[in-house]
Amino acid sequence: MLGCELCSIEIRVVQPVQFAILTVHSTLSRAEHIILNGSKVGIGGMNRRGLLGFIFLGVFVALVSCKREATVSRSSLPFGSVDLPGPKSTVRGPMQVAGWALADQPIREIAVYIDGQYLTSTSPKMPRPDVVLAKPDYRDARNCGFTLTVDTLTLAVGWHEILVQARAQDGATRDLAAVPVLVQR
């Protein structure tokens, strides 16, 4: 992480290591210094274009000269998919909610909300061989599937929104899908 008191610069190496993504957030139009590996590095009154060149050169040198394997963060937020119910499905009686979720940290909880009200939760434990093939670098990919059964008899007839949310061990949370369903009797 690079940055000063008023700005932050994030560099993420994208796997496979072919390029780096650089993001600069700054409240300054001109930078006076940056912090590099905990040491203040003066860069005078360099403008942003000069600063970006300086940083890209530093990233290039770091990637070329580094002898150790880097730890790469893929995403800090959970991600996944909701397979059931399908969007605009018509449901009667018990409704199955199913899908998968992954994150850098293990997924702690899959929560289901109906019309913004918490209903129930589970944790992913079901095998998902399709996800293992697509996401082999995630250690929890083998058993990242989830399924829940929701009783729709307590819901009024009509349209409702099913929201499925994943929460990782570190508290990072993401809505996986908001699915409209039509409840009928």
C-alpha positions in Angstrom: 0.0 0.0 0.0 1.3 3.4 -0.9 -0.1 6.7 0.3 0.2 9.8 2.4 -2.1 11.3 5.0 -4.5 12.7 2.4 -4.3 10.3 -0.4 -4.1 6.5 -1.0 -2.8 4.5 -3.8 -3.7 0.9 -4.2 -1.8 -1.5 -6.4 -3.3 -4.9 -7.0 -1.5 -7.6 -9.0 -3.9 -9.4 -11.2 -3.5 -13.2 -11.4 -1.9 -14.5 -13.6 0.8 -11.8 -13.0 0.6 -9.9 -16.3 -0.2 -6.4 -15.1 -0.9 -4.4 -12.1 -4.0 -2.2 -11.4 -3.2 1.2 -9.9 -5.9 3.3 -8.2 -5.1 6.8 -6.9 -7.5 8.6 -4.5 -6.2 12.1 -3.7 -7.4 15.3 -2.3 -4.2 17.0 -3.5 -3.5 18.2 -7.0 0.2 17.9 -6.4 1.9 15.3 -4.2 4.8 16.1 -1.9 5.7 12.6 -0.8 4.5 9.1 -0.7 5.0 6.3 1.9 6.7 3.3 0.3 7.2 0.2 2.5 6.9 2.4 5.6 9.5 5.0 4.5 8.6 8.5 3.4 9.9 9.1 -0.2 10.1 12.8 -1.3 9.0 13.5 -4.8 9.1 17.3 -4.7 6.1 19.0 -6.3 5.5 16.3 -8.8 2.1 16.4 -10.6 -0.2 13.4 -10.9 1.2 12.4 -14.3 4.7 12.4 -12.9 3.5 10.6 -9.8 1.8 7.9 -11.9 4.9 7.4 -13.9 7.0 7.1 -10.7 4.6 4.5 -9.3 4.4 2.5 -12.5 8.2 2.4 -12.7 8.2 1.3 -9.0 5.6 -1.5 -9.7 7.6 -2.6 -12.7 10.9 -2.8 -10.8 9.1 -4.6 -7.9 7.6 -7.2 -10.2 10.8 -7.8 -12.1 13.2 -7.8 -9.2 11.1 -9.5 -6.5 12.5 -13.0 -5.8 9.7 -14.0 -3.4 6.3 -15.2 -4.4 3.8 -12.5 -3.9 0.5 -13.0 -2.0 -2.2 -11.8 -4.3 -5.6 -10.6 -3.1 -8.3 -11.5 -5.6 -11.3 -9.8 -4.0 -12.1 -8.7 -0.5 -15.9 -9.1 -1.0 -17.8 -12.4 -1.4 -19.2 -13.3 -4.8 -21.3 -16.0 -6.2 -24.6 -16.8 -7.9 -28.2 -17.7 -7.0 -29.4 -20.5 -9.2 -32.9 -20.9 -7.7 -35.4 -19.3 -7.8 -35.1 -18.0 -11.3 -36.0 -14.3 -11.9 -39.8 -13.8 -12.3 -40.5 -17.4 -11.2 -44.0 -18.3 -10.1 -43.8 -20.2 -6.8 -46.4 -22.1 -4.7 -45.8 -23.6 -1.3 -42.1 -24.4 -0.4 -39.6 -22.5 -2.5 -36.0 -23.6 -2.9 -33.2 -21.0 -2.7 -29.9 -22.4 -4.0 -26.6 -21.2 -5.3 -23.0 -20.8 -4.4 -20.7 -18.2 -2.8 -16.9 -17.7 -2.4 -14.5 -15.1 -0.9 -10.9 -14.9 0.1 -12.0 -15.8 3.6 -14.4 -18.7 4.2 -18.1 -17.8 3.9 -19.6 -17.6 7.3 -23.3 -17.1 6.4 -25.8 -17.0 3.5 -28.7 -14.9 4.6 -32.1 -14.7 2.8 -34.4 -11.7 3.0 -37.9 -11.4 1.7 -39.1 -7.8 0.9 -36.2 -6.5 3.0 -37.0 -8.6 6.1 -34.6 -11.2 7.3 -36.0 -14.7 7.0 -33.3 -17.3 7.6 -29.6 -18.2 7.0 -27.3 -21.1 6.4 -23.7 -21.7 5.6 -22.4 -23.2 2.3 -21.5 -26.8 2.6 -22.8 -28.5 -0.5 -20.4 -29.8 -3.2 -20.2 -27.7 -6.4 -17.9 -29.4 -8.9 -18.8 -26.8 -11.5 -17.4 -24.0 -9.3 -14.2 -26.0 -8.5 -13.6 -26.2 -12.3 -14.2 -22.5 -12.8 -12.5 -21.2 -9.6 -9.8 -23.7 -8.7 -7.7 -21.1 -6.8 -10.3 -20.7 -4.0 -9.8 -23.3 -1.2 -13.5 -23.4 -0.4 -14.7 -23.9 -4.0 -15.3 -27.6 -3.5 -18.1 -27.1 -1.0 -19.3 -23.6 -1.6 -22.9 -24.5 -2.5 -26.0 -23.7 -0.4 -29.7 -24.6 -0.5 -32.6 -23.5 1.7 -36.3 -24.2 1.6 -38.6 -21.2 2.3 -42.3 -21.6 3.0 -44.2 -19.1 0.9 -47.6 -19.8 2.6 -46.9 -17.0 5.0 -46.4 -14.5 2.2 -49.3 -12.6 0.5 -50.1 -13.5 -3.0 -48.3 -11.3 -5.5 -44.8 -10.1 -6.3 -42.0 -10.4 -3.7 -38.2 -9.8 -3.8 -35.9 -12.5 -2.5 -32.5 -11.1 -1.5 -29.6 -13.5 -1.0 -26.5 -12.1 0.8 -23.1 -13.7 1.5 -21.0 -12.8 4.6 -17.4 -13.9 4.9 -15.5 -14.7 8.1 -13.9 -11.2 8.1 -17.4 -9.6 8.0 -17.2 -8.6 4.3 -20.7 -8.8 2.9 -22.2 -8.7 -0.6 -25.7 -9.1 -2.0 -25.5 -12.1 -4.4 -28.9 -11.4 -6.1 -32.2 -9.8 -5.7 -34.7 -12.1 -7.4 -38.4 -11.1 -8.0 -40.8 -14.0 -7.6 -44.6 -14.2 -8.0 -46.2 -16.1 -5.1 -49.5 -17.8 -6.0 -51.7 -20.4 -4.1 
